[in-house]
Amino acid sequence: MNFKISLCPISCLLLILLSCGEKVDVEERNPLELIEQVKSHVNAFQKADTTLSSEGVLDLLWPEFTMLSDGNHITYEKVSESSRDFMLSLESFNTEWDSLRIIPLGNNHAISSFIFTDSIVAKDGTITQSTGPNTFVWERRDGKWKVIYGDADHYSIE
């Protein structure tokens, strides 16, 4: 008999994180406290986008950050190289994030997911409107929460 195992990327990521043997603090953290901490960082990320702050975005990413965006893998280096020019090319970046869910995976990891709706106006007048799902895996190191992995798909709004 042949068995085929198929796991979605999030399931694989969960298995990796859970098998890493995360050190558990002597005192377990309150899951509601973790959710609020991550939520404040999710809000900071949205603010960085809407205020066109490439430094604000980069400050919320670990140097090992990778992302799958519209089927393309993006590294921290690529985000670092391109985000400044991208933000400077914009007149405005309006984004609404709905259906936010935050799932703690332990004391130092959490997943956030939401549906975004973007309306981006470039300085040349080009308007891009899209919507789609976004998932971030947050990791806390030395008390700082930052994104280690992301996944987003953009669908045009006609």
N, C-alpha and C positions, 0 to 999 in steps of 0.2 A: 504494500500500500504506500502510495506517495501522499504526503501531506504538504500543503502549501500554506505558509503563514504569511499573512499580509497585515501590516500594521501601518496606521496613518502616522505622519511625521510627529504629531503631538504625542501619540502613544509611545513612539520610539524615544522621544525626548524625555518623557516621564520615566521610562525604564532606565535610561542612562542616569538621570538625576538620582533616582531612588537607589541605584546600585553603586553610587559613588561613595557610600558610607559617610554621609554628612555627619559631622560632629554635632552632637546634640548638647546644647547648653545644659548645665545642671538644672537650671530652672527653665521649664518650658515657657515659651512666650505665648501670650494671649493671641489667638487667631484673629480676633476683631481688631486688635492693635496693629497686627501685621497688615491686615487689609487696609486700614486707614493710612498707614505709612506708605504702602504701595500706591494707593489712590492719590495721595498728595503728589507723588512723583509722576503718575500718569497725567495729572492736571498740569504739572510743570512742563511736561513734554508738549501737551497741547498748547500751552502758553508760548513755549519757544517757537512752535510752528507759526502761530498766529501773529507773533511779534517779529517774525522773520529773523530769529536769533539762531544762526547756525552754531554759535558757541554754546548756546543753551541746549541745543539738541545733542551736540558732541559731549557735553558735560554729563549727559544721562546715559552714555554708552560706555561699556568696558572696552578696552583696547582689543579684546578677543571677539568682539561683537561680530556676528554674521546675520544676514537676513535673506530670506527668500521673498523677493518682491516681483510679482507678476511672472513667476517662473525663472527669474534671474537671481543668482547668488551675488550678494553684495557684502563686502568686508568693511570693517571699520576704516581701513585706509582709503577705500573708494568713497565712503561717506565723507570722510575728512577732506579729501581732495575736491569733491564736487559740491558739497553743501553750501560753502561760502558763495561760490559763483551762482548757484541756483537761487539762493535767498536774495542776492544782490540783483538778480534779473527780474524780481517780482515787485509788483505794485502792492498787491495784497494777497494774503493766504487766509481764507476763512475756512475753518473746519469745525464740524460738529461731531461729537463722539457720543453715540447712543448705545444703550444696552450693555453698559460696562459690567463686566464680571471679573472678580479677582479671586483666585484660588490659591491659598497658601499651600506649599508643598513641603513645608518644614519650617525651621527657624530662619533659613537663609535663602529660600527660593519661593517664587510665586509666579503664577501666570495671570496676565491681564488680557482680556479680549473685549473687543467692542466693534461696532459698525461705524465707520466714518463716512461723512459726506463732505467732500472738499469742493470749494469754488476758488480757483486760483487765477489771479489776473496778473499777466506779465506786463512789464513796462512797455512792450511793443503793442499792447492792447489785446493780445491773445488770451482768451478765457478758456480754462480747462475745468470741467466739472466731472467729478467721479464719486463713486461710492463703493464700499466693499468692507470685507472683514479684516481685522488686524489683531494679531496675537503677539504679545511680548512675553518673554521669560525674563524675570527680574532676579538678580542675584545680589545678596547683601554681603559686602566685605568690609570689615572694620567699621561697621555701623552705616555704611553708605549703600543705598539701593541704586543699581544701574541695570540697564538692559544688556543681556548677554546674547539673546537670540530674538529675532523677529520674523514674522510672516505676514504679508499683506497682499491683497489682490485688488486692483483698481478696475472698476467697470464704469464705462462712460455713461453719463446721464444725458439722454437725448432730449 
